Amino acid sequence: MINLQLGALESTFEARLQGFTQYIEMEEQSPFKEENESWRVLEFYSGIGGMRYSLLQAKLPATIVEAFDINDMANDVYQHNFGHRPHQGNIQCLSAVELDKFAAHAWLMSPPCQPYTRQGLQKDADDARASSFLEILKQIPHASKPPFMLFVENVVGFETSRTREHLMEILERTGFVAQEYILSPVQFGVPYSRPRYFCLAKRKPLSFTNPSINDQLVRAAPFLLHEYCSAMDDNISEEMSHISCKQIKDFLETDSFLSDISRNTRSEHCEMLDETPDDLVGISIEEHCVPDGRVILQAFKSTNGSAESNAEKNDVLHGTLSPYTVPLSLIERWGSAMVYPDSRRCCCFTKSYYRYVKGTGSLLATVRVQRKQPLDGKVELSELGLRYFTPREVANFHSLPENFEFPEHINMKQRYALLGNSLSVAVVAPLLRYLFTDSRGCPPHE
């Protein structure tokens, strides 16, 4: 009996000694790269490359040592734009030893959001789509070269999930300090309401330049807005930020669509509205009510349209957007959120945009109606010239660069679906730059 107890004590002592030795080795590992060395980054759930574009936008001296995604079409797009095809295996099978081989300073992660969305089943950690993220997190305590920085992006709702609890427990156990945010592109000057959850974590002895918000969930980041969006108020919130946002027309890819109907119906009864009234922005079409009158077409401002397919280019050149016209029967039955070119906010585009109308994103009213003499107080839907935003325009709202494009074999519905699963470069880029900035406030070496 005594021998058995001594054996158990020795086994426990050896396990603790091994754990302590591993901890000392981790602490002795220098958290700072060499001056001329790039940050080594692993990009999990890489999608169409939103995280990589954010690194480029943040002007970080970072190298993606490997990207991972299971979606074949997303990998086609990623390879088309970056010349590198992400690893397409099941990442939940990656071991700590395999992850150590990359010697990455940072892990960037945008795991599947379906387990946490309001429209989904909300199975949380029990959802099979959450398993790969949980398995990757489990490897951190067992890694001999764990990351020094971690970045996680997901939908609003993740912050109350059990998956998030697992994340925080592992971060605390492995010596990380974390900051959590819920931020939207509208807070960064982009007229796009897409609030998302973000977790930024640094392993000690690294620290944040603004440690006062450690272990907190904040919904505004004045220090980020001041540095990257100096024209916006420091205390701006999503509810009021549309005042400082650009207009929708700044994100459209056409110069002007002055159709025959607008020319034929123009009269002294028509007036151009310079601004969309605040109470008419982003509301349901079925509830929309403005003075009755003639139709008039709003001019659009051009942005680079390099990403359209040849068919899309022909539509633009001939002054028509027929593939993007919304069937009136769908709108009358389901309704949808509607915006004008001079609006300063549109709704979030989901992966189901263009397949469904209701709840998948805003429609653009290309025609402005104003009647001096109200009749029944309603506008016919056929007068509004409603259309879908094009894939290039949705990419613009995600702040993807002008040189981003889809391979020709990716069809229209697939493009919308891939964009709906992407992220906002306008939000992620300043967050990444903040994450990579050292505690003395010095920006990353460029």
Number of C-alpha atoms within 10 A of each C-alpha: 6 7 8 9 10 11 12 12 12 12 12 12 12 12 12 12 12 12 14 12 12 16 16 11 13 15 14 9 11 11 16 12 11 9 9 9 12 17 21 19 24 24 23 23 26 26 29 29 25 24 25 23 20 25 23 15 19 22 16 20 16 21 16 17 13 17 22 20 23 17 16 13 19 27 23 20 25 26 16 16 17 13 10 14 19 24 16 14 12 11 18 15 11 14 16 19 13 12 19 17 11 14 16 22 20 23 19 22 21 22 22 18 19 18 24 25 17 11 9 11 11 17 16 23 19 12 13 10 16 19 18 18 20 17 15 17 17 17 20 20 18 16 18 19 20 22 23 21 23 23 22 17 23 22 21 20 17 21 20 11 17 15 20 17 14 14 17 18 12 17 20 13 10 16 18 22 21 24 21 21 22 20 23 25 26 28 32 27 24 29 26 26 22 23 21 21 20 26 22 23 29 22 20 14 13 19 19 22 14 13 12 9 14 16 14 11 16 15 17 18 18 18 14 18 21 15 11 17 18 13 13 18 14 16 14 19 17 18 10 12 22 24 17 19 21 19 22 23 21 19 24 22 22 20 15 14 18 17 13 9 13 18 12 10 13 14 12 8 13 17 17 12 13 8 12 15 10 13 8 17 19 22 18 19 19 16 11 17 14 14 16 18 22 21 26 27 23 22 16 20 16 14 17 16 22 14 19 21 18 10 9 20 15 13 14 19 11 9 15 16 19 12 13 18 15 18 12 14 10 13 19 12 11 15 18 23 23 25 25 26 23 20 23 28 27 27 20 19 25 19 20 20 24 24 13 14 21 17 18 19 26 26 27 24 20 20 23 23 22 19 17 13 11 12 11 10 13 15 22 10 16 11 19 19 18 22 20 22 23 21 27 28 24 22 24 23 27 24 21 24 15 14 11 20 22 25 17 12 11 16 11 18 15 19 25 25 19 20 26 20 18 24 26 24 26 24 26 24 23 22 22 21 19 22 23 25 19 16 16 10 11 11 14 19 15 10
